Amino acid sequence: MISEATSDDGAKDRVKLFGMTIDRLNLYQATQRVLDWALDDSFDGPCRYIVTPNLDHAVMYQHDAALRDAYRDAAMVVADGAPLVAVSGLFGKKLPERVAGSDLAPGLIAAADAASHEGERRVRVFLLGAGPGVADRAAFRIGQQWPGVDPVGTYCPPLGFEKDNAECERILALIAEAKPDVLLVGLGAPKQELWVSRFHQRIEAKVALCVGATIDFLAGEKRRSPRWMQRCGLEWAHRLASEPRRLAGRYARDAWEFPRLVWGEYRRSYSVGRSGS
């Protein structure tokens, strides 16, 4: 069996898993890379965006061509799901650790705050998503906890906004007016990935992070699982206990699909190994 983690120059930087190309980065490396992008005032390209697939995303990825396109154009893909990290080593594609969006976003904000105290300019952040008033509370708490970061705008789009061209234009205009370095997008998957992919050429921010419920966590609206559960890959159990009606069906589907994904990955890896031997 041959690992797909080695690029043409020999750098072991990306792996192909369940069809997704995932960056082989730990949380610190991912945070520093995004911070560099946010502080790069010479950058004049389209907004770079980051997606953080978990098992549910991996299942959706198999059946959603638009989501596959969104992942293809992402500047960074890091594995949020503990099952993805756990099985990656079985196929010679070991990922260093889980990089959850709910760790990456506050980690980035904390790193930006620390950088400002060392002479770097303040990073500007716009929060898009969550429920009414939630992003405002998150922005306030960011300003209180990390004074070296500048929350420059928030917006809670109405239900179904992604189908309303006028509303999408309004959101793009709000972002352009605020001129953020970082856009935190908490719209839920796959809506957030599809919307950012659709408009990343026009989003006037250096980098966008698709981070699901992270704005709720930053606002204190929802609590994450205890650290020991996160370290043991059991955060899903805490979320299921917190929101059983919303998540039970999804988790049941994912549990059914996961063995099929693993079997398909095994067959692909075995085929690559045989052809390369």
N, C-alpha and C positions, 0 to 999 in steps of 0.2 A: 504494500500500500504506500502511495506517495502523498506526502503532505502538499496542500495547495497554498501554504503560507509563504513560500519563498518567491519573491519577485525576481525579475530578470537580473537585477543588480545584486541579488543574494540577500537583500534586506528582508527579514522576516517581519513584515508589517501588516499584512492583511490575510484573512482566511475566507474561504467560501464555505458557508454552512447553511444548509436548508435552502440553498439558492441565493442567499444574501451574502454580499461581500462585507465583511465586518473588520473594522480596524482593531488590530491587536495592541490595545492601549490599556494601561491601568488608569485609575481615577486621577492620579496626580498628572500623568502625561496628557490625558485628555483635557484636563482643566488648564494646564499651561498652554496647550496648543490653541484652545479657544480664546484664552486671554491675549495671546499674541495677536490673533486675528482681530480682536476687539480694539486693540491699541494701535493697529496698523493704519495710520492716517494716509499712507501712500496708496492703499488698496482702492482700486477704482472699478472693480468688477461687480458682477451681481452678488446679491446677498448669499453668503455661504450658510448652509443650514445643516443641523445635526439631528439625526434620528436615533432612538434608543430602543431597539426591538426587544420585546420579551416573548414568551412562548405564544401568547395570544396574537401578537403581531406576526410571528413566524407562520402561524396557521393561516391568518388572513392573506399573507403574502403569497401563499400557494394558489389562491383563487382570485386574486384581484390584480389585474394587469396595470391599473392606474397606480396602485401602491408600489408595484415593482418598478414602475417608471420613476416614482418619487424617490425610492431608495437608490436607484441608479444615479440620480443627479445630486444626491446628498454629498456634502463635503466631508462628513464624518458619520460613521455608523458604529455605535458601541453597544455591546450586549447588556441590556438591562435585566434580562431573565436569568435567574440562577440555573434553570434546567439547560439553557443554551451553553452556559459556561461549563456545567458539569459534564455534558456529553461531548464537548469540543475535543477533549483529550483522547476520546475513544477513536477518533479518526485522524490523529496526528495533526490536529489543528488547534491545539490548546490555547484558549484565551486566558490572559493573566488574572482577571478578576471581573466580577460584575461591576458595571458602570451604570448605575441607575440615574435617570434624569433628575430624580429627586435628591440625588447627591451631587450631580454635576452642576446644577444651577446654583445652589447655595455655595458650593465649593468655588465656583467661578466668581460669585459676588464677594466672597471672603478674600479670595486671591486678589481681586481688583482693589478691594479696600486696602489690603496690605501694600499693594504696589503704589497706591496713591500716597501712602505715608513714606514711601521711599523715593518720592519725587515724580512718579508717573502722573499723568493727568487723570482726572476722575472719569470713570467709565459711566456712560449714560445708558439707562435701562428702561425699556418700555414693556409693560405687561399686558398681554392680550388674552382674554379668556376668563374662565371661572364664572361664578354666579355674580349677580348684581352686588356691587360694593366690595366684593372679595378682593379684587385686584387693588383697589384703593387701600384696603387694610394691609395687604401684603407690601405695597409700596411704602406705606408709613413705617411698617416694621423694618423694612430694609434700611430706610433712612436713619432709624433709631439705632439699629444694631451695627450697621456698616456705614458710618458717616462719610467714608471716602468714595462712596458710590452714589450716583445721582439718579433717582427714579424720575424720569421726565414725562411719563404718560401712562395711562391705563385705559382700557376699554373692554366692556363686556358686550359682545355682539349679540343681537337677538337670535332666537331659535330659527334655523333655516337660512341664516345670513349668506351662507356659501352659495345659495342659488339665486341671490339677489345681486345683480351686477352693480347697482347703485350703492348698495351697502358695502360691497367689496371695495368700490372706489373710495367711499368715505373712510374706510379703515386705512387704506393705503395713504390717503391724504393726511390722516391724523398721525401716522407714523412718520411721514415725510416732514410734517411740521415740527414734530418733537426731535427729529434728528438723533435717534438713539444709536449707540454702538451695538447694543445687544437687544434683541427682541425675544422675550420669553413667551411662548405660545402654549396655552393650556386649554385646548379645545377637545381633547380626547382623540384617540386613534380610531379609524384612520383619517378623520376629518382634518386634524392639524397638519399631518404630513401632506395630504392632498392639497390643502389650501396653500401652504407654504411653497410646495413644489410648483403649483400653478402660477404663483405670483413672485417667485424669488428673483426673477429678473427685474422686477419693479419695486421690491421692498427696499426702502432706503434705510437700511441698517447693515452693518458690516457682517453680522452673524445672527442667525435665528436658531433657537433651541426648541424643539418639539418635546415638551416635558409633561404632558398630561396633567395630573393632579398637583403638580409641584406648587402652583400659585396658591392653592388651598392650604398646602403645608406651610408655605411662607407666611400666609395670613393667620395661621393658627386655627383655621376652620376644621381641619382634619389632622389627626395625629398619626404619625408613622408607627410601625411596630417597634418594640424594644430592639436595641442594638443586637442582642444575642439572637433574636429571630432573624434579623437581616443577615448576620454572619452565617447562620445555619441554613440560609436559603428558604426560610419559612415566612417571609413577609406576606406571601400570597395568603397564608392561613389567617393572618391578622386582618387583612383586607376583606377576606371572605366573611369572617366573623363580624366585621364592622358593617358590611353592605351585602348581606346574604341574598336579598331579592334581586339586586342588580347583577351580582357576580356569579351566583350559583350555576346558572345555565351556561355562561361563558366558560367557567372552569371545568364543567362537566364535558363540554365539547372539546376543550383543549386536552383534557386527560385522555379522551378517546382518540384524538388525532395524533398525539405525541408519539406513541409507538410506531405509527405509520411513517411519521417524519423520520424517525431514527432508522427504521428499516430502509427507507428510500435513500437516506444518506449513506448507510452502509453499502448498499448496492452500487451507488455512484462511486464511493471511495474504492471499493473492491475492483470496480471496472477500470478506474484510473490506474490503480496499482498493477493490474494485470497488463494493461496496455503499455505501461512504462517499464515493465520488467524485462 
